[in-house]
Amino acid sequence: MFYVAWPSHENHAKRCLQALGISDKLVAKRLTEEKNTYFPISEWQPDVSLGVYPLPKDWVDKITPKHQG
């Protein structure tokens, strides 16, 4: 699997995670979504991930598979 980043569309990340079949798993881990990205950043949820770019590092770490070497 791979993730294609196209951050200019607010629903892209959500749709990609759904297509990869991991959206529900991440929501269960409390992945949040900013409902209105037109509000000032200071009014966004503190751990918001979907609908904004880039994803916070802690969410990137949860999504990225761990490779054993």
Distance bins in CASP14 RR format, pairs under 12 A and 6 or more apart:
PFRMAT RR
TARGET T0000
AUTHOR 0000-0000-0000
RMODE 2
METHOD distances of the structure
MODEL  1
1 16 0 0 0 0 1 0 0 0 0 0 0
1 17 0 0 0 0 0 1 0 0 0 0 0
1 19 0 0 0 0 1 0 0 0 0 0 0
1 20 1 0 1 0 0 0 0 0 0 0 0
1 21 0 0 0 0 1 0 0 0 0 0 0
1 22 0 0 0 0 1 0 0 0 0 0 0
1 63 0 0 0 0 0 1 0 0 0 0 0
1 64 0 0 0 0 0 1 0 0 0 0 0
1 65 0 0 0 0 1 0 0 0 0 0 0
2 16 0 0 0 0 1 0 0 0 0 0 0
2 19 0 0 0 0 0 1 0 0 0 0 0
2 20 0 0 0 0 1 0 0 0 0 0 0
2 63 0 0 0 0 0 1 0 0 0 0 0
2 64 0 0 0 0 0 1 0 0 0 0 0
2 65 0 0 0 0 0 1 0 0 0 0 0
3 12 0 0 0 0 0 1 0 0 0 0 0
3 13 0 0 0 0 1 0 0 0 0 0 0
3 15 0 0 0 0 0 1 0 0 0 0 0
3 16 1 0 1 0 0 0 0 0 0 0 0
3 17 0 0 0 0 1 0 0 0 0 0 0
3 19 0 0 0 0 1 0 0 0 0 0 0
3 20 1 0 0 1 0 0 0 0 0 0 0
3 21 0 0 0 0 0 1 0 0 0 0 0
3 22 0 0 0 0 1 0 0 0 0 0 0
3 54 0 0 0 0 0 1 0 0 0 0 0
3 55 0 0 0 0 1 0 0 0 0 0 0
3 59 0 0 0 0 0 1 0 0 0 0 0
3 60 0 0 0 0 1 0 0 0 0 0 0
3 63 1 0 0 1 0 0 0 0 0 0 0
3 64 0 0 0 0 1 0 0 0 0 0 0
3 65 0 0 0 0 0 1 0 0 0 0 0
4 12 0 0 0 0 1 0 0 0 0 0 0
4 13 0 0 0 0 0 1 0 0 0 0 0
4 15 0 0 0 0 0 1 0 0 0 0 0
4 16 1 0 0 1 0 0 0 0 0 0 0
4 17 0 0 0 0 0 1 0 0 0 0 0
4 19 0 0 0 0 1 0 0 0 0 0 0
4 20 0 0 0 0 0 1 0 0 0 0 0
5 12 1 0 0 1 0 0 0 0 0 0 0
5 13 0 0 0 0 1 0 0 0 0 0 0
5 16 0 0 0 0 1 0 0 0 0 0 0
5 53 1 0 0 1 0 0 0 0 0 0 0
5 54 0 0 0 0 1 0 0 0 0 0 0
5 55 0 0 0 0 1 0 0 0 0 0 0
5 60 0 0 0 0 0 1 0 0 0 0 0
5 63 0 0 0 0 0 1 0 0 0 0 0
6 12 1 0 1 0 0 0 0 0 0 0 0
6 13 0 0 0 0 1 0 0 0 0 0 0
6 15 0 0 0 0 1 0 0 0 0 0 0
6 16 0 0 0 0 1 0 0 0 0 0 0
6 51 0 0 0 0 0 1 0 0 0 0 0
6 53 0 0 0 0 1 0 0 0 0 0 0
7 13 1 0 0 1 0 0 0 0 0 0 0
7 16 0 0 0 0 0 1 0 0 0 0 0
7 37 0 0 0 0 0 1 0 0 0 0 0
7 50 0 0 0 0 0 1 0 0 0 0 0
7 51 0 0 0 0 1 0 0 0 0 0 0
7 52 0 0 0 0 1 0 0 0 0 0 0
7 53 1 1 0 0 0 0 0 0 0 0 0
7 54 1 0 0 1 0 0 0 0 0 0 0
7 55 0 0 0 0 1 0 0 0 0 0 0
8 37 0 0 0 0 0 1 0 0 0 0 0
8 51 0 0 0 0 0 1 0 0 0 0 0
8 52 0 0 0 0 0 1 0 0 0 0 0
8 53 0 0 0 0 1 0 0 0 0 0 0
9 15 0 0 0 0 1 0 0 0 0 0 0
9 16 0 0 0 0 0 1 0 0 0 0 0
9 37 0 0 0 0 0 1 0 0 0 0 0
9 50 0 0 0 0 0 1 0 0 0 0 0
9 51 0 0 0 0 1 0 0 0 0 0 0
9 52 0 0 0 0 0 1 0 0 0 0 0
9 53 0 0 0 0 1 0 0 0 0 0 0
10 33 0 0 0 0 1 0 0 0 0 0 0
10 34 0 0 0 0 1 0 0 0 0 0 0
10 35 0 0 0 0 0 1 0 0 0 0 0
10 36 0 0 0 0 1 0 0 0 0 0 0
10 37 1 0 1 0 0 0 0 0 0 0 0
10 38 0 0 0 0 1 0 0 0 0 0 0
10 48 0 0 0 0 0 1 0 0 0 0 0
10 50 0 0 0 0 1 0 0 0 0 0 0
10 51 1 0 1 0 0 0 0 0 0 0 0
10 52 1 0 0 1 0 0 0 0 0 0 0
10 53 0 0 0 0 1 0 0 0 0 0 0
11 17 0 0 0 0 0 1 0 0 0 0 0
11 18 0 0 0 0 1 0 0 0 0 0 0
11 19 0 0 0 0 0 1 0 0 0 0 0
11 23 0 0 0 0 0 1 0 0 0 0 0
11 33 0 0 0 0 1 0 0 0 0 0 0
11 34 0 0 0 0 0 1 0 0 0 0 0
11 35 0 0 0 0 0 1 0 0 0 0 0
11 37 0 0 0 0 0 1 0 0 0 0 0
11 50 0 0 0 0 1 0 0 0 0 0 0
11 51 1 0 0 1 0 0 0 0 0 0 0
11 52 0 0 0 0 0 1 0 0 0 0 0
12 18 0 0 0 0 0 1 0 0 0 0 0
12 19 0 0 0 0 0 1 0 0 0 0 0
12 50 0 0 0 0 1 0 0 0 0 0 0
12 51 0 0 0 0 1 0 0 0 0 0 0
12 52 0 0 0 0 0 1 0 0 0 0 0
12 53 0 0 0 0 1 0 0 0 0 0 0
12 55 0 0 0 0 0 1 0 0 0 0 0
13 19 0 0 0 0 0 1 0 0 0 0 0
13 20 0 0 0 0 0 1 0 0 0 0 0
13 22 0 0 0 0 0 1 0 0 0 0 0
13 23 0 0 0 0 1 0 0 0 0 0 0
13 26 0 0 0 0 0 1 0 0 0 0 0
13 31 0 0 0 0 1 0 0 0 0 0 0
13 33 0 0 0 0 1 0 0 0 0 0 0
13 34 0 0 0 0 0 1 0 0 0 0 0
13 37 0 0 0 0 0 1 0 0 0 0 0
13 48 0 0 0 0 0 1 0 0 0 0 0
13 49 1 0 0 1 0 0 0 0 0 0 0
13 50 1 0 1 0 0 0 0 0 0 0 0
13 51 1 0 1 0 0 0 0 0 0 0 0
13 52 0 0 0 0 1 0 0 0 0 0 0
13 53 1 0 0 1 0 0 0 0 0 0 0
13 54 0 0 0 0 1 0 0 0 0 0 0
13 55 1 0 0 1 0 0 0 0 0 0 0
13 56 0 0 0 0 0 1 0 0 0 0 0
13 59 0 0 0 0 1 0 0 0 0 0 0
13 60 0 0 0 0 0 1 0 0 0 0 0
13 63 0 0 0 0 1 0 0 0 0 0 0
14 20 0 0 0 0 0 1 0 0 0 0 0
14 21 0 0 0 0 0 1 0 0 0 0 0
14 22 0 0 0 0 0 1 0 0 0 0 0
14 23 1 0 0 1 0 0 0 0 0 0 0
14 24 0 0 0 0 0 1 0 0 0 0 0
14 26 0 0 0 0 1 0 0 0 0 0 0
14 27 0 0 0 0 1 0 0 0 0 0 0
14 31 0 0 0 0 1 0 0 0 0 0 0
14 32 0 0 0 0 0 1 0 0 0 0 0
14 33 1 0 0 1 0 0 0 0 0 0 0
14 34 0 0 0 0 0 1 0 0 0 0 0
14 35 0 0 0 0 0 1 0 0 0 0 0
14 49 0 0 0 0 1 0 0 0 0 0 0
14 50 1 0 1 0 0 0 0 0 0 0 0
14 51 1 0 0 1 0 0 0 0 0 0 0
14 52 0 0 0 0 0 1 0 0 0 0 0
14 55 0 0 0 0 0 1 0 0 0 0 0
15 21 0 0 0 0 0 1 0 0 0 0 0
15 23 0 0 0 0 1 0 0 0 0 0 0
15 33 0 0 0 0 0 1 0 0 0 0 0
15 50 0 0 0 0 1 0 0 0 0 0 0
15 51 0 0 0 0 0 1 0 0 0 0 0
16 22 0 0 0 0 1 0 0 0 0 0 0
16 23 0 0 0 0 1 0 0 0 0 0 0
16 26 0 0 0 0 0 1 0 0 0 0 0
16 50 0 0 0 0 0 1 0 0 0 0 0
16 51 0 0 0 0 0 1 0 0 0 0 0
16 55 0 0 0 0 0 1 0 0 0 0 0
16 63 0 0 0 0 0 1 0 0 0 0 0
17 23 1 0 1 0 0 0 0 0 0 0 0
17 24 0 0 0 0 1 0 0 0 0 0 0
17 25 0 0 0 0 1 0 0 0 0 0 0
17 26 1 0 0 1 0 0 0 0 0 0 0
17 27 0 0 0 0 1 0 0 0 0 0 0
17 29 0 0 0 0 0 1 0 0 0 0 0
17 31 0 0 0 0 1 0 0 0 0 0 0
17 33 0 0 0 0 0 1 0 0 0 0 0
17 49 0 0 0 0 1 0 0 0 0 0 0
17 50 1 0 0 1 0 0 0 0 0 0 0
17 51 0 0 0 0 0 1 0 0 0 0 0
17 55 0 0 0 0 0 1 0 0 0 0 0
17 59 0 0 0 0 0 1 0 0 0 0 0
17 62 0 0 0 0 0 1 0 0 0 0 0
17 63 1 0 0 1 0 0 0 0 0 0 0
18 24 0 0 0 0 1 0 0 0 0 0 0
18 25 0 0 0 0 0 1 0 0 0 0 0
18 26 0 0 0 0 0 1 0 0 0 0 0
18 27 0 0 0 0 0 1 0 0 0 0 0
18 31 0 0 0 0 0 1 0 0 0 0 0
18 33 0 0 0 0 0 1 0 0 0 0 0
18 50 0 0 0 0 0 1 0 0 0 0 0
20 26 0 0 0 0 1 0 0 0 0 0 0
20 63 0 0 0 0 1 0 0 0 0 0 0
20 65 0 0 0 0 0 1 0 0 0 0 0
21 27 0 0 0 0 0 1 0 0 0 0 0
21 63 0 0 0 0 0 1 0 0 0 0 0
22 28 0 0 0 0 0 1 0 0 0 0 0
22 29 0 0 0 0 1 0 0 0 0 0 0
22 31 0 0 0 0 1 0 0 0 0 0 0
22 59 0 0 0 0 0 1 0 0 0 0 0
22 62 0 0 0 0 1 0 0 0 0 0 0
22 63 1 0 0 1 0 0 0 0 0 0 0
22 64 0 0 0 0 0 1 0 0 0 0 0
22 65 0 0 0 0 0 1 0 0 0 0 0
23 29 0 0 0 0 0 1 0 0 0 0 0
23 31 0 0 0 0 1 0 0 0 0 0 0
23 33 0 0 0 0 0 1 0 0 0 0 0
23 49 0 0 0 0 0 1 0 0 0 0 0
23 50 0 0 0 0 1 0 0 0 0 0 0
23 63 0 0 0 0 0 1 0 0 0 0 0
24 31 0 0 0 0 1 0 0 0 0 0 0
25 31 0 0 0 0 1 0 0 0 0 0 0
25 62 0 0 0 0 1 0 0 0 0 0 0
25 63 0 0 0 0 1 0 0 0 0 0 0
26 32 0 0 0 0 1 0 0 0 0 0 0
26 33 0 0 0 0 0 1 0 0 0 0 0
26 49 0 0 0 0 1 0 0 0 0 0 0
26 50 0 0 0 0 1 0 0 0 0 0 0
26 55 0 0 0 0 0 1 0 0 0 0 0
26 58 0 0 0 0 0 1 0 0 0 0 0
26 59 1 0 0 1 0 0 0 0 0 0 0
26 60 0 0 0 0 0 1 0 0 0 0 0
26 61 0 0 0 0 0 1 0 0 0 0 0
26 62 1 0 0 1 0 0 0 0 0 0 0
26 63 1 0 0 1 0 0 0 0 0 0 0
26 64 0 0 0 0 0 1 0 0 0 0 0
27 33 0 0 0 0 1 0 0 0 0 0 0
27 49 0 0 0 0 0 1 0 0 0 0 0
27 50 0 0 0 0 1 0 0 0 0 0 0
27 59 0 0 0 0 0 1 0 0 0 0 0
27 62 0 0 0 0 0 1 0 0 0 0 0
28 62 0 0 0 0 0 1 0 0 0 0 0
29 47 0 0 0 0 0 1 0 0 0 0 0
29 49 0 0 0 0 0 1 0 0 0 0 0
29 58 0 0 0 0 0 1 0 0 0 0 0
29 59 0 0 0 0 1 0 0 0 0 0 0
29 61 0 0 0 0 0 1 0 0 0 0 0
29 62 1 0 0 1 0 0 0 0 0 0 0
29 63 0 0 0 0 1 0 0 0 0 0 0
30 45 0 0 0 0 0 1 0 0 0 0 0
30 46 0 0 0 0 0 1 0 0 0 0 0
30 47 1 0 0 1 0 0 0 0 0 0 0
30 48 0 0 0 0 0 1 0 0 0 0 0
30 49 0 0 0 0 1 0 0 0 0 0 0
30 50 0 0 0 0 0 1 0 0 0 0 0
30 58 0 0 0 0 0 1 0 0 0 0 0
30 59 0 0 0 0 1 0 0 0 0 0 0
30 62 0 0 0 0 1 0 0 0 0 0 0
31 45 0 0 0 0 0 1 0 0 0 0 0
31 47 0 0 0 0 1 0 0 0 0 0 0
31 48 0 0 0 0 1 0 0 0 0 0 0
31 49 1 0 1 0 0 0 0 0 0 0 0
31 50 1 0 0 1 0 0 0 0 0 0 0
31 51 0 0 0 0 0 1 0 0 0 0 0
31 55 0 0 0 0 1 0 0 0 0 0 0
31 56 0 0 0 0 0 1 0 0 0 0 0
31 58 0 0 0 0 0 1 0 0 0 0 0
31 59 1 0 0 1 0 0 0 0 0 0 0
31 60 0 0 0 0 0 1 0 0 0 0 0
31 62 1 0 0 1 0 0 0 0 0 0 0
31 63 0 0 0 0 1 0 0 0 0 0 0
32 44 0 0 0 0 1 0 0 0 0 0 0
32 45 1 0 1 0 0 0 0 0 0 0 0
32 46 0 0 0 0 1 0 0 0 0 0 0
32 47 1 0 1 0 0 0 0 0 0 0 0
32 48 1 0 1 0 0 0 0 0 0 0 0
32 49 1 0 0 1 0 0 0 0 0 0 0
32 50 1 0 0 1 0 0 0 0 0 0 0
32 51 0 0 0 0 1 0 0 0 0 0 0
32 52 0 0 0 0 0 1 0 0 0 0 0
32 55 0 0 0 0 0 1 0 0 0 0 0
32 56 0 0 0 0 0 1 0 0 0 0 0
32 58 0 0 0 0 0 1 0 0 0 0 0
32 59 0 0 0 0 1 0 0 0 0 0 0
33 44 0 0 0 0 0 1 0 0 0 0 0
33 45 0 0 0 0 1 0 0 0 0 0 0
33 47 0 0 0 0 0 1 0 0 0 0 0
33 48 1 0 0 1 0 0 0 0 0 0 0
33 49 1 0 0 1 0 0 0 0 0 0 0
33 50 1 1 0 0 0 0 0 0 0 0 0
33 51 1 0 0 1 0 0 0 0 0 0 0
33 52 0 0 0 0 1 0 0 0 0 0 0
33 55 0 0 0 0 0 1 0 0 0 0 0
33 59 0 0 0 0 0 1 0 0 0 0 0
34 40 0 0 0 0 0 1 0 0 0 0 0
34 41 0 0 0 0 1 0 0 0 0 0 0
34 43 0 0 0 0 1 0 0 0 0 0 0
34 44 1 0 1 0 0 0 0 0 0 0 0
34 45 1 0 0 1 0 0 0 0 0 0 0
34 46 0 0 0 0 0 1 0 0 0 0 0
34 47 0 0 0 0 0 1 0 0 0 0 0
34 48 1 0 1 0 0 0 0 0 0 0 0
34 49 0 0 0 0 1 0 0 0 0 0 0
34 50 1 0 0 1 0 0 0 0 0 0 0
34 51 1 0 1 0 0 0 0 0 0 0 0
34 52 1 0 1 0 0 0 0 0 0 0 0
34 53 0 0 0 0 0 1 0 0 0 0 0
34 55 0 0 0 0 0 1 0 0 0 0 0
34 56 0 0 0 0 0 1 0 0 0 0 0
35 43 0 0 0 0 0 1 0 0 0 0 0
35 44 0 0 0 0 1 0 0 0 0 0 0
35 45 0 0 0 0 1 0 0 0 0 0 0
35 48 0 0 0 0 1 0 0 0 0 0 0
35 50 0 0 0 0 1 0 0 0 0 0 0
35 51 0 0 0 0 1 0 0 0 0 0 0
35 52 0 0 0 0 0 1 0 0 0 0 0
36 43 0 0 0 0 1 0 0 0 0 0 0
36 44 0 0 0 0 1 0 0 0 0 0 0
36 45 0 0 0 0 0 1 0 0 0 0 0
36 48 0 0 0 0 0 1 0 0 0 0 0
36 51 0 0 0 0 1 0 0 0 0 0 0
36 52 0 0 0 0 0 1 0 0 0 0 0
37 43 0 0 0 0 0 1 0 0 0 0 0
37 44 1 0 0 1 0 0 0 0 0 0 0
37 45 0 0 0 0 0 1 0 0 0 0 0
37 48 0 0 0 0 1 0 0 0 0 0 0
37 49 0 0 0 0 0 1 0 0 0 0 0
37 50 0 0 0 0 1 0 0 0 0 0 0
37 51 1 0 1 0 0 0 0 0 0 0 0
37 52 1 0 1 0 0 0 0 0 0 0 0
37 53 0 0 0 0 1 0 0 0 0 0 0
38 44 0 0 0 0 0 1 0 0 0 0 0
38 51 0 0 0 0 0 1 0 0 0 0 0
38 52 0 0 0 0 0 1 0 0 0 0 0
39 45 0 0 0 0 0 1 0 0 0 0 0
39 48 0 0 0 0 0 1 0 0 0 0 0
39 52 0 0 0 0 0 1 0 0 0 0 0
41 48 0 0 0 0 1 0 0 0 0 0 0
41 52 0 0 0 0 1 0 0 0 0 0 0
41 53 0 0 0 0 0 1 0 0 0 0 0
42 48 0 0 0 0 0 1 0 0 0 0 0
44 50 0 0 0 0 0 1 0 0 0 0 0
44 51 0 0 0 0 1 0 0 0 0 0 0
44 52 1 0 0 1 0 0 0 0 0 0 0
44 56 0 0 0 0 0 1 0 0 0 0 0
45 51 0 0 0 0 0 1 0 0 0 0 0
45 52 0 0 0 0 1 0 0 0 0 0 0
45 56 0 0 0 0 0 1 0 0 0 0 0
46 52 0 0 0 0 0 1 0 0 0 0 0
46 56 0 0 0 0 1 0 0 0 0 0 0
46 58 0 0 0 0 0 1 0 0 0 0 0
47 55 0 0 0 0 0 1 0 0 0 0 0
47 56 1 0 0 1 0 0 0 0 0 0 0
47 57 0 0 0 0 0 1 0 0 0 0 0
47 58 0 0 0 0 1 0 0 0 0 0 0
47 59 0 0 0 0 1 0 0 0 0 0 0
47 62 0 0 0 0 0 1 0 0 0 0 0
48 54 0 0 0 0 0 1 0 0 0 0 0
48 55 0 0 0 0 1 0 0 0 0 0 0
48 56 0 0 0 0 1 0 0 0 0 0 0
48 59 0 0 0 0 1 0 0 0 0 0 0
49 55 1 0 1 0 0 0 0 0 0 0 0
49 56 1 0 0 1 0 0 0 0 0 0 0
49 57 0 0 0 0 0 1 0 0 0 0 0
49 58 0 0 0 0 1 0 0 0 0 0 0
49 59 1 0 1 0 0 0 0 0 0 0 0
49 60 0 0 0 0 1 0 0 0 0 0 0
49 61 0 0 0 0 0 1 0 0 0 0 0
49 62 0 0 0 0 1 0 0 0 0 0 0
49 63 0 0 0 0 1 0 0 0 0 0 0
50 56 0 0 0 0 0 1 0 0 0 0 0
50 59 0 0 0 0 1 0 0 0 0 0 0
50 63 0 0 0 0 0 1 0 0 0 0 0
51 59 0 0 0 0 0 1 0 0 0 0 0
52 59 0 0 0 0 0 1 0 0 0 0 0
53 59 0 0 0 0 0 1 0 0 0 0 0
53 60 0 0 0 0 0 1 0 0 0 0 0
54 60 1 0 0 1 0 0 0 0 0 0 0
54 63 0 0 0 0 0 1 0 0 0 0 0
55 61 0 0 0 0 1 0 0 0 0 0 0
55 62 0 0 0 0 1 0 0 0 0 0 0
55 63 1 0 0 1 0 0 0 0 0 0 0
55 64 0 0 0 0 0 1 0 0 0 0 0
56 62 0 0 0 0 1 0 0 0 0 0 0
56 63 0 0 0 0 0 1 0 0 0 0 0
57 63 0 0 0 0 0 1 0 0 0 0 0
57 64 0 0 0 0 0 1 0 0 0 0 0
58 64 0 0 0 0 0 1 0 0 0 0 0
END
